């Protein structure tokens, strides 16, 4: 996934789906697992960017799920059928994806507070300011402990898009967070610094898996909020 976005960036494009494992995970596997990522709240998951798939079924036959027309009004949606199938429906060998324009600028904001009581006020503040972050990630005390930190929680937010709008939204978020007495607050639009701020997020799953040697199996759930 990461290599794909490096190549797309040269064309001014991006696939806005970045699972925590995006540096090593393959496209076919992520589609088979219905992977999401840190941009899921604003951009969605792989299901929002799939157009067609080439698949090899259990009999060794190759077929296309949505060619010649990605938009079809008759028959089952075979493309979606393979999303999250975990290899049981066939092996994905080719993927056609819809991409987006690369944002002009991206701001990353990292903040720590004494506890999670600030989460609801932060959401309310963002709603009142009409700001929709590209990413909103919350890591609780257990995750931070597994990573070797004393902090009780960590928030990671991102704004992206038009340079002026991304900066304005970031400034609005920073002002909101400053008013809630953060223990730590950092923000940047530097690509390398942003990657560093996300280090814990990328390492969280592995850290949790190693946190309790007596319970080596970890079960992951992606919650969904329906309104």
C-alpha positions in Angstrom: 0.0 0.0 0.0 2.7 2.4 0.9 4.6 1.8 -2.4 1.4 2.4 -4.3 0.9 5.8 -2.8 4.6 6.7 -3.4 4.0 6.0 -7.1 0.6 7.8 -7.1 2.2 10.9 -5.5 4.4 11.3 -8.6 1.1 11.8 -10.5 -0.4 14.0 -7.9 -2.8 11.3 -6.8 -3.4 9.2 -3.6 -5.4 6.2 -2.5 -6.6 7.5 0.9 -6.6 4.2 2.7 -3.7 3.5 5.1 -4.0 0.5 7.4 -1.5 0.5 10.3 0.4 -2.2 8.4 0.5 -0.2 5.1 4.3 -0.3 5.0 4.3 -4.1 4.6 0.7 -5.2 3.7 -0.4 -6.0 0.2 -3.4 -4.6 -1.7 -4.9 -8.0 -2.3 -4.7 -9.0 1.3 -6.1 -5.7 2.6 -9.1 -6.0 0.3 -9.6 -9.7 1.4 -9.5 -8.5 5.0 -11.7 -5.4 4.4 -8.9 -3.2 5.9 -9.5 0.4 6.9 -7.0 2.8 8.4 -6.4 6.1 10.1 -8.4 8.0 7.4 -11.4 5.8 7.7 -13.6 8.4 9.4 -13.4 10.9 6.6 -12.4 8.9 3.6 -13.8 5.4 4.2 -12.1 2.1 3.6 -11.1 0.0 0.5 -14.8 -0.6 -0.3 -15.1 3.0 -1.2 -12.3 2.9 -3.8 -12.8 -0.5 -5.4 -13.9 -0.5 -9.0 -13.1 -4.0 -10.3 -11.2 -7.1 -9.3 -9.6 -9.9 -11.3 -10.0 -13.1 -9.3 -9.0 -16.8 -9.6 -11.6 -19.1 -8.2 -11.3 -22.5 -6.6 -11.4 -24.2 -10.0 -8.5 -22.2 -11.3 -10.8 -20.0 -13.5 -10.0 -16.3 -13.9 -12.8 -13.8 -14.1 -13.5 -10.0 -13.7 -16.0 -8.9 -11.0 -17.2 -5.7 -12.7 -15.9 -5.4 -16.2 -16.6 -3.9 -18.7 -18.7 -1.6 -16.6 -17.9 -0.8 -12.9 -21.4 0.6 -12.6 -24.0 -2.0 -13.1 -27.7 -2.0 -12.1 -28.4 -5.7 -12.6 -27.0 -8.8 -10.9 -25.1 -9.1 -7.6 -22.3 -6.8 -6.7 -19.5 -9.3 -7.1 -16.7 -6.8 -6.3 -18.2 -6.2 -2.8 -18.6 -9.9 -2.3 -14.8 -10.4 -2.3 -14.3 -7.5 0.2 -13.6 -9.1 3.5 -13.9 -12.7 2.1 -10.5 -13.6 3.6 -9.5 -15.7 0.6 -12.5 -18.0 0.9 -14.1 -16.8 -2.4 -10.9 -16.8 -4.5 -7.5 -15.3 -4.9 -7.4 -11.6 -5.9 -4.8 -11.1 -8.7 -5.6 -7.7 -10.1 -7.2 -4.6 -8.7 -8.7 -1.5 -10.3 -9.0 1.4 -7.9 -10.5 4.8 -7.8 -8.0 7.4 -6.5 -8.2 11.0 -5.3 -6.1 14.1 -5.9 -3.2 14.5 -3.5 -4.1 17.2 -0.9 -2.1 20.4 -1.2 -1.2 20.2 2.5 -1.6 18.0 5.5 -1.4 19.0 9.2 -0.8 16.5 12.0 -1.8 17.3 15.6 -0.7 15.2 18.6 -2.2 15.8 22.1 -2.1 14.1 25.5 -4.5 14.8 28.4 -4.8 13.5 31.9 -7.8 11.3 31.0 -10.4 10.6 28.4 -13.0 13.0 29.8 -12.0 15.6 27.1 -13.1 13.4 24.2 -16.8 14.4 24.3 -16.0 18.2 24.6 -13.5 17.9 21.7 -16.1 16.3 19.5 -18.6 18.9 20.4 -16.1 21.7 19.8 -15.3 20.3 16.4 -19.0 20.1 15.5 -19.6 23.6 16.7 -16.7 24.9 14.6 -17.9 22.8 11.5 -14.5 21.2 11.3 -14.3 17.6 10.1 -10.7 16.2 10.6 -9.3 13.8 8.0 -8.3 11.6 10.8 -9.2 11.3 14.5 -7.3 8.6 16.4 -7.6 7.8 20.2 -5.2 5.5 22.1 -6.2 4.6 25.6 -4.1 4.0 28.7 -3.6 0.3 28.1 -2.2 0.9 24.6 0.1 3.6 26.0 1.3 1.3 28.8 2.0 -1.4 26.3 4.1 1.1 24.3 6.0 1.9 27.5 4.5 5.4 28.1 3.2 6.8 31.3 0.6 8.9 29.5 -3.0 7.9 30.1 -4.2 8.6 26.6 -3.1 10.0 23.2 -5.0 11.8 20.5 -3.8 12.1 16.9 -5.7 14.3 14.4 -5.1 15.4 10.8 -6.5 18.0 8.5 -5.9 17.9 4.8 -6.9 19.4 1.4 -6.5 22.9 0.1 -3.5 24.5 1.8 -5.3 27.4 3.3 -8.3 25.4 4.5 -6.1 22.6 6.0 -4.1 25.2 7.9 -7.2 27.1 9.1 -8.8 23.8 10.3 -5.6 22.8 12.1 -5.4 26.2 13.8 -9.0 25.8 14.9 -8.3 22.4 16.4 -5.1 23.5 18.1 -6.9 26.4 19.7 -9.7 24.0 20.9 -7.2 21.6 22.4 -5.1 24.4 24.1 -8.3 25.4 25.9 -8.5 22.0 27.5 -5.2 22.0 29.4 -3.2 19.4 27.4 -0.2 17.7 29.0 1.4 17.6 25.5 0.5 19.4 22.3 2.4 19.2 19.0 1.4 20.1 15.5 3.2 20.2 12.1 2.8 20.0 8.4 6.3 18.6 7.8 6.0 15.1 6.3 8.8 13.5 8.3 7.7 15.1 11.6 4.2 13.9 11.0 5.4 10.3 10.4 7.3 10.5 13.7 4.1 11.7 15.6 2.3 8.6 14.3 5.0 6.2 15.4 3.0 4.9 18.4 -0.2 4.5 16.2 1.7 2.3 13.7 3.2 0.2 16.5 0.1 -0.2 18.7 -1.2 -3.5 17.4 2.1 -5.2 17.8 2.7 -3.7 21.2 -0.6 -5.0 22.5 0.0 -8.5 21.1 3.2 -8.6 23.2 1.8 -6.9 26.3 0.7 -10.0 28.1 2.8 -13.1 27.4 0.2 -15.3 29.1 -2.4 -14.2 26.5 -0.6 -14.3 23.2 -3.8 -14.0 21.1 -5.3 -10.6 20.5 -8.7 -10.1 18.9 -9.3 -6.8 17.0 -12.6 -5.2 16.3 -13.3 -2.1 14.2 -16.4 -0.4 15.8 -19.0 1.3 13.7 -21.1 4.2 14.8 -24.5 4.4 13.1 -26.5 7.6 13.3 
